[in-house]
Amino acid sequence: MARYWFKQKRYGFGASPATWEGWAFTGAYVALLLLGSAWMAAAPEARALTYFTIAAILTIAFVAISWRTTEGGWRWRWGRD
């Protein structure tokens, strides 16, 4: 049996954390983005491209893992349907 970290939203598209694993995964994603932005702030001209590349890779990985660990999948929802 698969363990789901996220649950589908009632309205709109996407998911939200439903277990401690989902919250920890979301927190780690945000923490990595904040650490990267602090690193980039030291020399923004030299590090901007690297930061945005890393942020894009992290975001793609976050969305992919969230999508695979969401109970019920992602689709547009209008409430109870």
C-alpha atoms as one frame of an Amber mdcrd trajectory, in Angstrom:
protein
   0.000   0.000   0.000   1.340   3.387  -0.989   1.707   6.087   1.627   0.515
   9.444   0.383   2.174  12.640   1.641  -0.254  15.083   0.033  -4.017  15.321
  -0.474  -5.815  16.948  -3.352  -7.216  20.422  -2.905 -10.976  20.791  -2.688
 -11.016  23.789  -5.055  -8.567  24.475  -7.863  -5.542  22.518  -9.046  -2.830
  20.874  -6.966  -2.332  19.435  -3.514  -1.439  20.323   0.060   0.620  18.432
   2.666  -1.375  15.844   4.608   1.285  14.005   6.647   4.439  14.918   8.501
   6.450  13.652   5.514   4.642  16.084   3.223   5.221  18.969   5.614   8.898
  18.027   6.075   9.362  17.770   2.310   7.718  21.169   1.770   9.787  22.718
   4.570  13.015  21.327   3.130  12.140  22.736  -0.298  11.477  26.200   1.146
  14.624  26.051   3.313  16.787  25.164   0.308  15.348  28.066  -1.685  15.990
  30.463   1.213  19.553  29.211   1.667  20.148  29.641  -2.046  18.811  33.186
  -2.008  21.083  34.064   0.936  24.023  32.593  -0.984  23.080  34.597  -4.081
  22.759  37.850  -2.090  26.519  37.894  -1.451  27.298  38.346  -5.169  24.046
  38.656  -7.141  25.599  39.478 -10.507  27.860  36.437 -10.470  25.453  33.921
  -8.938  22.034  34.787 -10.359  22.049  32.325 -13.261  23.309  29.505 -11.052
  20.679  30.233  -8.398  17.789  30.334 -10.854  18.967  27.116 -12.501  19.153
  25.348  -9.146  15.774  26.810  -8.092  14.193  25.547 -11.329  15.623  22.044
 -10.809  14.425  22.005  -7.174  10.960  23.176  -8.217  10.649  20.551 -10.949
  11.703  17.845  -8.488   9.301  19.170  -5.826   6.340  19.188  -8.219   7.175
  15.715  -9.573   7.479  14.139  -6.114   4.379  15.951  -4.852   2.404  14.777
  -7.860   3.476  11.149  -7.381   2.696  11.173  -3.656  -0.751  12.815  -3.864
  -3.790  10.714  -3.062  -6.309  11.033  -5.884  -4.017  12.786  -8.343  -4.045
  16.352  -9.597  -6.910  17.813 -11.582  -9.114  20.862 -11.430 -11.705  20.543
  -8.669 -14.882  22.498  -7.985 -15.578  21.319  -4.457 -17.245  18.004  -3.729
 -17.074  16.092  -7.003
